[in-house]
Amino acid sequence: MKYNSKEVIKIIKGYQAKKSKLLVILTDIQAKYNWLPPNAIEVVSEKLCVPLIDVYGVASFYHAFSLTPRGKHIVTVCTGTACHVRGAPIVLDRIRAKLDIEPGCTTKDDQFTLETVNCLGACALAPIVVVDDHYHGQSTPQKVDAILARYRKKKTTKRKPEKKIKKRKTTKRKTSRKTTRKAKKTK
């Protein structure tokens, strides 16, 4: 998504431009653009009257924020002890080969960003790969291919519009209980 200063200002106004809301404002900007564009950080600094260095300090302190553009899908591989012992290095190698990027990088088509973490706290599922907050446990190099295929950019093909079938209106004759009773009595 292309940066739009009006959208950033709208986010800031949504929090009444309070300095105390810096973290949530940055979170909303991150959610909108999938990273914190430098122009957005400057607007936040200006509108909140917070020194630019302080905004960058917050943005660079938290791992959830990215100061570089990220792909549409974030692929995270756990390299902690349990995952390492159960094959995380070969899973990571397969992902690097399939995406043709190193950890911390984004694919040329901006579809994937590859990251590694020391622990995800899901050791029973080791080795684990997370794509857009969806956990894929007990991953193998073969499973990686299927996991990435689910998230690859799908080409849209034009389909012919389906013909709509008109339903005929059917009307049921409403009969009251009295009419039914009278009919039974006359028989």
C-alpha positions as CSV (number, residue, x, y, z in Angstrom):
1,M,0.0,0.0,0.0
2,K,1.3,3.4,-0.9
3,Y,1.9,5.9,1.9
4,N,-0.7,8.6,2.3
5,S,-0.2,11.3,4.9
6,K,-4.0,12.0,5.2
7,E,-4.5,8.4,6.4
8,V,-1.7,8.8,9.0
9,I,-3.3,12.1,10.2
10,K,-6.7,10.4,10.4
11,I,-5.1,7.7,12.6
12,I,-3.5,10.3,14.9
13,K,-6.8,12.3,15.1
14,G,-8.6,9.1,16.1
15,Y,-6.5,9.2,19.3
16,Q,-7.0,13.0,19.8
17,A,-3.3,13.5,19.0
18,K,-2.3,12.5,22.6
19,K,1.4,11.9,23.3
20,S,0.4,9.0,25.6
21,K,-1.1,7.2,22.6
22,L,2.2,7.1,20.6
23,L,2.5,3.3,20.8
24,V,-1.0,2.6,19.6
25,I,-0.7,5.2,16.8
26,L,2.5,3.5,15.6
27,T,0.7,0.1,15.9
28,D,-2.1,1.3,13.7
29,I,0.3,2.7,11.1
30,Q,2.2,-0.5,11.1
31,A,-1.0,-2.4,10.6
32,K,-2.0,-0.2,7.7
33,Y,1.3,-0.2,5.8
34,N,3.0,-3.3,7.2
35,W,5.9,-1.1,8.2
36,L,6.6,2.4,9.5
37,P,7.4,4.7,6.6
38,P,9.8,7.5,7.5
39,N,7.3,10.1,6.3
40,A,4.7,8.7,8.7
41,I,7.1,8.8,11.6
42,E,7.8,12.5,10.8
43,V,4.1,13.3,10.7
44,V,3.6,11.5,14.0
45,S,6.4,13.5,15.6
46,E,5.0,16.8,14.3
47,K,1.4,16.2,15.2
48,L,2.1,14.8,18.7
49,C,4.9,17.4,19.4
50,V,7.3,14.6,20.3
51,P,10.9,14.8,19.2
52,L,11.6,12.7,16.1
53,I,14.4,10.9,18.0
54,D,11.9,9.8,20.6
55,V,9.5,8.4,18.0
56,Y,12.3,6.5,16.3
57,G,13.4,5.3,19.8
58,V,10.0,3.7,20.4
59,A,9.7,2.4,16.8
60,S,13.2,0.8,17.0
61,F,12.8,-0.6,20.5
62,Y,9.8,-2.9,19.8
63,H,10.3,-5.9,17.6
64,A,6.7,-5.6,16.3
65,F,7.6,-2.5,14.4
66,S,9.6,-2.5,11.1
67,L,11.5,0.5,9.8
68,T,11.9,-1.2,6.4
69,P,9.2,-2.3,4.0
70,R,8.0,-5.8,4.6
71,G,6.2,-8.3,2.4
72,K,2.5,-9.1,2.4
73,H,3.2,-12.3,4.3
74,I,5.6,-12.5,7.2
75,V,7.3,-16.0,7.5
76,T,8.9,-16.6,10.9
77,V,11.0,-19.6,11.7
78,C,11.8,-20.5,15.2
79,T,15.5,-21.3,15.7
80,G,15.3,-22.0,19.5
81,T,16.8,-25.1,21.0
82,A,13.9,-27.5,20.6
83,C,13.2,-26.4,17.0
84,H,17.0,-26.5,16.2
85,V,17.3,-30.1,17.5
86,R,14.2,-31.2,15.6
87,G,15.4,-29.8,12.2
88,A,14.7,-26.0,12.1
89,P,18.0,-25.4,10.2
90,I,17.0,-27.6,7.2
91,V,13.5,-26.1,7.3
92,L,15.0,-22.6,7.2
93,D,17.3,-23.6,4.4
94,R,14.4,-24.8,2.4
95,I,12.5,-21.6,2.9
96,R,15.5,-19.5,2.0
97,A,15.9,-21.5,-1.2
98,K,12.2,-21.4,-2.1
99,L,11.9,-17.6,-1.5
100,D,15.5,-16.8,-2.6
101,I,16.1,-14.5,0.4
102,E,17.9,-14.4,3.7
103,P,16.3,-13.8,7.1
104,G,15.5,-10.1,7.5
105,C,14.9,-9.7,3.7
106,T,11.8,-9.4,1.5
107,T,11.2,-11.1,-1.8
108,K,11.4,-9.0,-5.0
109,D,7.7,-9.2,-5.5
110,D,7.0,-7.9,-2.0
111,Q,5.0,-11.1,-1.1
112,F,7.2,-12.5,1.7
113,T,9.5,-11.3,4.4
114,L,11.6,-14.0,6.2
115,E,12.4,-13.6,9.9
116,T,13.9,-15.9,12.5
117,V,13.2,-15.8,16.3
118,N,14.9,-17.5,19.2
119,C,11.7,-19.0,20.7
120,L,7.9,-18.9,20.0
121,G,7.0,-20.8,23.2
122,A,5.5,-23.7,21.2
123,C,8.3,-26.3,21.7
124,A,5.9,-29.2,21.5
125,L,5.2,-28.3,17.9
126,A,8.9,-28.0,16.9
127,P,10.2,-27.2,14.4
128,I,7.6,-24.4,13.9
129,V,7.0,-22.0,11.1
130,V,4.6,-19.1,11.5
131,V,3.1,-17.3,8.5
132,D,0.9,-14.3,9.3
133,D,0.2,-15.5,12.8
134,H,-0.8,-19.0,11.6
135,Y,1.3,-21.7,13.3
136,H,2.6,-24.6,11.2
137,G,4.0,-27.2,13.6
138,Q,6.3,-30.2,13.0
139,S,7.4,-28.6,9.8
140,T,9.6,-30.4,7.3
141,P,11.3,-29.3,4.1
142,Q,8.4,-31.1,2.2
143,K,5.7,-29.3,4.3
144,V,7.4,-26.0,3.6
145,D,6.5,-26.2,-0.1
146,A,2.8,-26.7,0.7
147,I,2.8,-24.0,3.4
148,L,4.3,-21.4,1.0
149,A,2.0,-22.4,-1.8
150,R,-1.0,-21.5,0.3
151,Y,0.3,-17.9,0.6
152,R,1.7,-17.3,-2.8
153,K,0.1,-14.6,-4.9
154,K,-2.7,-16.2,-6.8
155,K,-3.3,-15.1,-10.4
156,T,-6.9,-14.2,-11.0
157,T,-8.5,-15.5,-14.1
158,K,-11.5,-14.0,-15.6
159,R,-14.5,-16.3,-15.5
160,K,-17.6,-16.0,-17.5
161,P,-20.5,-14.6,-15.4
162,E,-22.9,-17.3,-14.4
163,K,-26.4,-17.1,-15.7
164,K,-28.9,-16.4,-13.1
165,I,-31.9,-18.7,-13.0
166,K,-35.1,-16.9,-12.3
167,K,-37.2,-18.7,-9.7
168,R,-40.9,-18.9,-10.4
169,K,-43.1,-17.3,-7.8
170,T,-45.4,-19.8,-6.3
171,T,-48.3,-18.7,-4.2
172,K,-49.9,-20.9,-1.7
173,R,-53.5,-20.4,-1.0
174,K,-54.0,-19.6,2.6
175,T,-56.8,-21.4,4.2
176,S,-58.1,-20.7,7.6
177,R,-59.0,-23.4,10.1
178,K,-62.6,-22.5,9.8
179,T,-62.7,-23.1,6.1
180,T,-60.9,-26.5,6.5
181,R,-63.4,-27.5,9.3
182,K,-66.4,-26.5,7.2
183,A,-65.1,-28.6,4.3
184,K,-64.7,-31.6,6.6
185,K,-68.2,-31.2,8.0
186,T,-69.8,-31.0,4.6
187,K,-68.2,-34.3,3.4
